[in-house]
Amino acid sequence: MTDCVPLIAGNWKMNGTRASALELTRGLVAGLRERPPGGGSQWLVCPPFVHLPLVEACLREATPEDAGALLALGAQNLAATAGGALTGEVSASMLRDAGCTWVILGHSERRTLLGETDAQVLAKLQRAQEAGLHSIVCVGETEAQREAQRTVPVIEAQLEALLPALQGASPGGLGATEVVIAYEPIWAIGTGRSATAELAQEVHAAIRRWLGTQGLEARATRILYGGSVKAANAAQLLAMPDIDGVLVGGASLSVGEFLGIGGLSSRP
C-alpha cells in the first residue's frame, strides 16, 4: 500500500451547459464541505474548455482563500506547442491563466478517435510541466491487445515514450508539477464494462514495478484507474494496494454518484 493521498478526478468530457456546470459545481462544493475533517482524498473536476471560467469563478467564490482547496480545476487537453497560429487549440499557459492547476493528457478517446500519438502526448506533457500544471497521463490497451496478452507491453511502451519528461522532473517525475498515471483499459471506456478490482490491481502493480526499473520514485507516483467507474464499484477498486484514485467519466456528471465514488453522501 502506498502513502499517496487518493485522487478522485472527474472528466466531464463534451457535456453540459453553463447552467448544468454551475449546478454541478455548487453541488460538489456543498457535499465536499460536509466531509469529515481531513477528508482523506483530493478532488478534481475537468470541465470542457468553454466552462472553465464559470467553474473557476464558482470555486473562487466558494473558497476565496484557495479556489482549489475543496475542489481543484483541470482541463481535458492542451496544445503540444506553447502558442501561435493554431486555430482552435488552447495552450498550457492559457489554462494556467484560466485558473487550472491540472490537465488530462493522452486520454484513450483522443488516442483512438483523433489519432493522438505517444510523441504528441510527450510534447503535451512537457508543455504542461513548463507551465507548472499537474498532469494525469492516460495509458491503456485495446480489447484485441488484451486478448493477445499484450496489456503490460503496450502500457510499458506508452510509458517509455514519456521518459524524457518523467526523468527531467524532480524527483522521479513528481516535483513541483506532479505526473499522475491513469490506467484506462480502452475496452472499458464508456462501455459500462469495468476491469475487476483484482485485474486493475495487477496492471497497476506492473506499472509501479516498471517505474521502479526506470529509477523513478514508484511508491510516490499516484496511479489511478479509469473505465466505467461508479459508486457501486469504486470502493473495491480503491481498496487495492496500488490503486491511488480514480478517473471518472460519466458518473462525474452526477453530484450524488461522484461524491459516492469517494465515499461521501450528497444532499438530497
Number of C-alpha atoms within 10 A of each C-alpha: 10 14 11 16 13 20 21 23 27 22 22 20 17 10 13 16 12 13 10 12 21 18 14 19 22 17 17 23 17 16 18 18 13 13 15 9 7 7 15 13 15 18 22 20 27 25 25 19 17 11 18 22 16 17 24 21 16 19 24 16 12 20 15 12 9 13 18 20 14 19 23 20 24 30 29 20 25 23 20 20 17 18 13 9 6 10 6 6 13 19 21 30 18 14 24 18 12 19 21 24 22 27 25 25 26 25 22 22 14 14 18 13 8 9 11 15 15 18 13 19 25 24 19 27 30 24 21 31 23 13 19 18 25 22 26 26 25 26 25 25 23 18 15 11 16 16 10 9 12 14 18 19 13 17 21 17 12 22 20 16 16 21 16 14 18 25 15 14 19 14 15 22 25 21 14 13 19 22 26 22 23 29 27 27 26 22 21 19 20 14 10 12 13 21 19 12 18 12 11 22 20 15 20 25 17 17 22 20 14 18 22 14 11 14 11 22 16 20 17 17 22 25 29 28 31 25 24 23 28 21 17 10 15 20 16 12 23 20 14 18 13 26 27 27 29 26 25 25 21 20 20 26 22 13 22 20 20 25 22 19 23 24 15 17 17 17 10 5
